Amino acid sequence: MNDSSRSQGGLICIAVVILGLLFLKGVLSGSYFALALPVTILVAFFLGLAFWVGWTIYTIHVEPEIDDEDDSEASA
């Protein structure tokens, strides 16, 4: 791990603390958007993730494996 990774990790931690404090301030002040915005973002993320999984399953092309042992036993 180099210094760049550590500084990026530190910046992420600072950003999370600031966002957490802003969220807490919004919730304590009774702001509707303090709850609605994160919930909307999470719901959109999980719906997008579920769509991606479904699309991947829908569009996958699987070809059956040909087993040489089964072919040789059937002909014997």
C-alpha positions as CSV (number, residue, x, y, z in Angstrom):
1,M,0.0,0.0,0.0
2,N,1.4,3.4,-1.0
3,D,0.9,6.9,0.4
4,S,-1.6,7.7,-2.3
5,S,-3.9,4.9,-1.2
6,R,-3.6,6.0,2.4
7,S,-4.5,9.6,1.6
8,Q,-7.4,8.6,-0.5
9,G,-8.6,6.4,2.4
10,G,-8.3,9.3,4.7
11,L,-10.2,11.6,2.4
12,I,-13.0,9.0,2.1
13,C,-13.2,8.8,5.9
14,I,-13.4,12.6,6.3
15,A,-16.1,12.8,3.6
16,V,-18.1,10.1,5.3
17,V,-18.0,11.9,8.6
18,I,-19.0,15.2,7.1
19,L,-21.9,13.5,5.2
20,G,-23.0,11.7,8.3
21,L,-23.0,14.9,10.3
22,L,-25.1,16.6,7.6
23,F,-27.5,13.7,7.5
24,L,-27.8,13.8,11.3
25,K,-28.4,17.5,11.3
26,G,-31.1,17.1,8.6
27,V,-32.9,14.3,10.5
28,L,-32.8,16.2,13.8
29,S,-34.2,19.3,12.2
30,G,-37.1,17.3,10.8
31,S,-36.2,17.7,7.1
32,Y,-38.1,15.4,4.8
33,F,-35.2,15.5,2.2
34,A,-32.7,14.2,4.8
35,L,-34.4,10.9,4.7
36,A,-36.0,10.9,1.2
37,L,-32.8,11.6,-0.7
38,P,-30.6,8.8,0.7
39,V,-33.5,6.3,0.6
40,T,-34.2,7.2,-3.1
41,I,-30.6,6.8,-4.0
42,L,-30.4,3.4,-2.3
43,V,-33.6,2.2,-3.9
44,A,-32.5,3.3,-7.3
45,F,-29.1,1.6,-6.8
46,F,-30.6,-1.7,-5.7
47,L,-33.2,-1.6,-8.5
48,G,-30.4,-1.0,-11.0
49,L,-28.4,-3.8,-9.6
50,A,-31.4,-6.2,-9.8
51,F,-32.0,-5.2,-13.4
52,W,-28.4,-5.8,-14.2
53,V,-28.5,-9.3,-12.7
54,G,-31.7,-10.1,-14.6
55,W,-30.3,-8.7,-17.8
56,T,-27.2,-10.8,-17.4
57,I,-29.2,-14.0,-16.8
58,Y,-31.5,-13.2,-19.7
59,T,-28.8,-12.5,-22.2
60,I,-26.3,-15.3,-21.3
61,H,-25.6,-17.9,-23.9
62,V,-24.8,-21.3,-22.5
63,E,-23.9,-24.2,-24.7
64,P,-24.2,-27.7,-23.3
65,E,-20.9,-29.5,-22.6
66,I,-20.2,-32.6,-24.7
67,D,-18.9,-35.4,-22.5
68,D,-16.7,-37.8,-24.4
69,E,-17.2,-40.6,-21.8
70,D,-20.9,-40.6,-22.1
71,D,-20.6,-40.8,-25.9
72,S,-18.2,-43.8,-25.8
73,E,-20.4,-45.7,-23.2
74,A,-23.5,-45.2,-25.3
75,S,-21.9,-46.6,-28.5
76,A,-20.4,-49.7,-26.7
